[in-house]
């Protein structure tokens, strides 16, 4: 096991923020992961996955353990339902492409989401009408205090909108080592309904040639996301920075009278979800730049690092955005990314 001190994390976070870890250990097996956690001897550690969906505010004054476990395994395949176990260090989008290649349906709407498999349940990642929990069976975890291995069911993970037990009462308690999904095997059944009504998928599918299938649905999502969301390799970002807020329908009706083009997604008789990007755009902040930190000029939901912005500077922009939306619409928008304070 190699321990590297004062390790730069600039290439290990998609915002490209310059920050250093007190120490860094890469774990490529379950045994190495146990050794790394044991090495820290009960001290607080920071678990690193794909480096997406987080903003590092300061240097990390603790040991960073990089979870790089790889592998995929079909556990069973019965009556058109395939159970697929995937290790935490696998890249999420590469997993989606693998499943499409195998003709396994269920993940196509989650194409091009940055990050690794092991961090996906923490956020209950979602896009275009599909959430991780829709195909989630269980996840294997390692208790950071006892090094005990256990399996958590979907119910035990307490999934919510961009939320789970891992962000709340189990924060820091577990390392996710593998995730098991139940997908539809289209090689043996055609009993599957594509979800194409959310957002611009249907319009993009109409533009693409050929039959509508999981391959086309994935390509439509990739095209849409690529047109709106910047590539972290080109400009630092962490995708959607804010959650789409859920508001009472009576507030929405009031706002609709003042902003007739305000879109919404009905949730029940009393609540609707409104797009945070639209709110930020209408608050006049789309494309705004404050030094090297700013709001993306094509998708206001995304905050960007134009080069040398610090985590603190990006956080200041986030607070400006929240205040502007609150002033204009009387709506509080919450950060979707995880703030890493050190």
Long-range contacts (C-beta under 8 A, 24 or more apart in sequence): 1-25, 1-32, 1-35, 1-36, 1-39, 2-26, 3-39, 3-63, 7-64, 9-48, 9-51, 9-56, 9-60, 9-64, 12-48, 12-51, 12-66, 13-51, 13-52, 13-54, 13-56, 13-238, 14-50, 14-51, 14-52, 14-114, 14-232, 14-236, 14-237, 14-238, 14-239, 15-54, 15-55, 15-56, 15-232, 15-236, 15-237, 15-238, 15-305, 15-311, 15-314, 16-232, 16-236, 16-305, 17-55, 17-56, 17-236, 17-305, 17-309, 17-310, 17-311, 17-314, 18-308, 18-310, 19-56, 19-58, 19-59, 19-60, 19-311, 20-59, 20-60, 21-46, 21-59, 21-60, 21-62, 21-63, 21-64, 22-59, 22-60, 22-61, 22-62, 22-63, 22-64, 23-62, 23-63, 23-64, 24-63, 24-64, 24-66, 25-63, 25-64, 25-65, 25-66, 26-66, 26-68, 27-65, 27-66, 27-67, 27-68, 27-69, 28-68, 28-69, 28-70, 28-89, 29-69, 30-69, 30-142, 30-149, 30-177, 33-65, 33-67, 33-69, 33-142, 33-175, 33-177, 34-142, 34-147, 36-63, 36-65, 37-65, 37-142, 37-144, 37-147, 37-175, 38-147, 39-63, 40-65, 42-145, 44-172, 45-144, 46-340, 47-175, 49-88, 49-89, 49-115, 49-116, 49-118, 49-119, 50-91, 50-92, 50-114, 50-115, 50-116, 50-119, 51-115, 52-114, 52-115, 52-119, 52-232, 52-238, 52-239, 53-114, 53-115, 53-119, 53-123, 53-238, 53-239, 53-336, 53-337, 53-338, 54-238, 54-337, 54-338, 54-339, 54-340, 55-238, 55-311, 55-314, 55-315, 55-337, 55-338, 55-339, 55-340, 56-311, 56-340, 57-311, 57-312, 57-315, 57-339, 57-340, 57-341, 57-342, 58-311, 58-312, 58-341, 58-342, 59-342, 60-340, 60-342, 61-342, 65-175, 67-116, 67-118, 67-175, 67-176, 67-177, 69-118, 69-177, 69-178, 72-98, 75-180, 77-185, 77-188, 79-188, 79-189, 80-184, 80-185, 80-186, 80-188, 80-189, 80-191, 81-182, 81-183, 81-184, 81-185, 82-182, 82-183, 82-184, 82-185, 83-137, 83-180, 83-181, 83-182, 84-180, 84-181, 84-182, 84-183, 85-178, 85-179, 85-180, 85-181, 86-117, 86-178, 86-179, 86-180, 86-181, 87-117, 87-118, 87-177, 87-178, 88-116, 88-117, 88-118, 88-119, 88-175, 88-176, 88-177, 88-178, 88-179, 89-116, 89-117, 89-118, 90-116, 90-117, 91-115, 91-116, 91-117, 92-116, 92-117, 92-120, 92-125, 96-218, 97-218, 99-183, 100-214, 100-215, 100-218, 102-187, 103-185, 103-186, 103-187, 103-214, 104-183, 104-184, 104-185, 104-186, 105-183, 105-184, 105-185, 105-186, 105-192, 105-194, 105-214, 106-130, 106-134, 106-135, 106-181, 106-182, 106-183, 106-184, 107-135, 107-181, 107-183, 108-194, 108-214, 108-215, 108-217, 108-218, 108-221, 109-195, 109-198, 109-201, 109-217, 109-218, 109-221, 110-221, 111-218, 111-221, 111-222, 111-225, 112-221, 112-222, 112-225, 112-226, 112-229, 113-239, 114-232, 114-238, 114-239, 117-178, 117-179, 118-175, 118-176, 118-177, 118-178, 118-179, 119-176, 120-179, 121-157, 121-159, 121-164, 121-166, 121-176, 121-179, 122-164, 122-166, 122-167, 122-176, 123-162, 123-163, 123-164, 123-167, 123-336, 124-159, 124-160, 124-161, 124-162, 124-163, 124-164, 125-162, 126-161, 126-162, 127-221, 127-225, 128-195, 128-198, 128-199, 128-201, 128-221, 128-224, 129-195, 129-197, 129-198, 129-199, 130-195, 131-159, 132-159, 133-157, 133-159, 135-181, 135-182, 135-183, 136-179, 136-180, 136-181, 136-182, 137-180, 137-181, 137-182, 138-179, 138-180, 139-176, 139-177, 139-178, 139-179, 139-180, 140-176, 140-177, 140-178, 140-179, 140-180, 141-174, 141-175, 141-176, 141-177, 142-174, 142-175, 142-177, 143-173, 143-174, 144-172, 144-173, 144-174, 144-175, 145-173, 149-177, 161-243, 161-246, 162-243, 162-336, 167-338, 186-214, 196-220, 199-224, 200-224, 227-298, 228-298, 228-299, 229-296, 229-299, 229-302, 230-296, 230-298, 230-299, 230-302, 230-304, 235-304, 235-305, 235-306, 236-304, 236-305, 236-306, 236-307, 236-309, 237-296, 237-302, 237-303, 237-304, 237-305, 238-303, 238-337, 239-302, 240-276, 240-277, 240-301, 240-302, 240-336, 241-301, 241-302, 241-303, 241-318, 241-335, 241-336, 241-337, 242-276, 242-280, 242-301, 242-318, 242-321, 242-333, 242-334, 242-335, 242-336, 243-276, 243-333, 243-334, 243-335, 243-336, 244-273, 244-274, 244-275, 244-276, 245-273, 245-274, 245-276, 245-279, 245-331, 245-332, 245-333, 245-334, 246-271, 246-272, 246-273, 247-271, 247-272, 247-273, 247-274, 247-331, 251-330, 251-331, 255-329, 259-329, 274-331, 275-301, 276-301, 276-325, 276-333, 277-301, 279-325, 279-328, 279-329, 279-331, 279-333, 280-321, 280-324, 280-325, 280-333, 282-328, 282-329, 283-321, 283-324, 283-325, 283-327, 283-328, 283-329, 284-324, 285-320, 285-321, 285-324, 288-317, 290-316, 290-317, 290-320, 293-317, 295-321, 311-340, 315-339
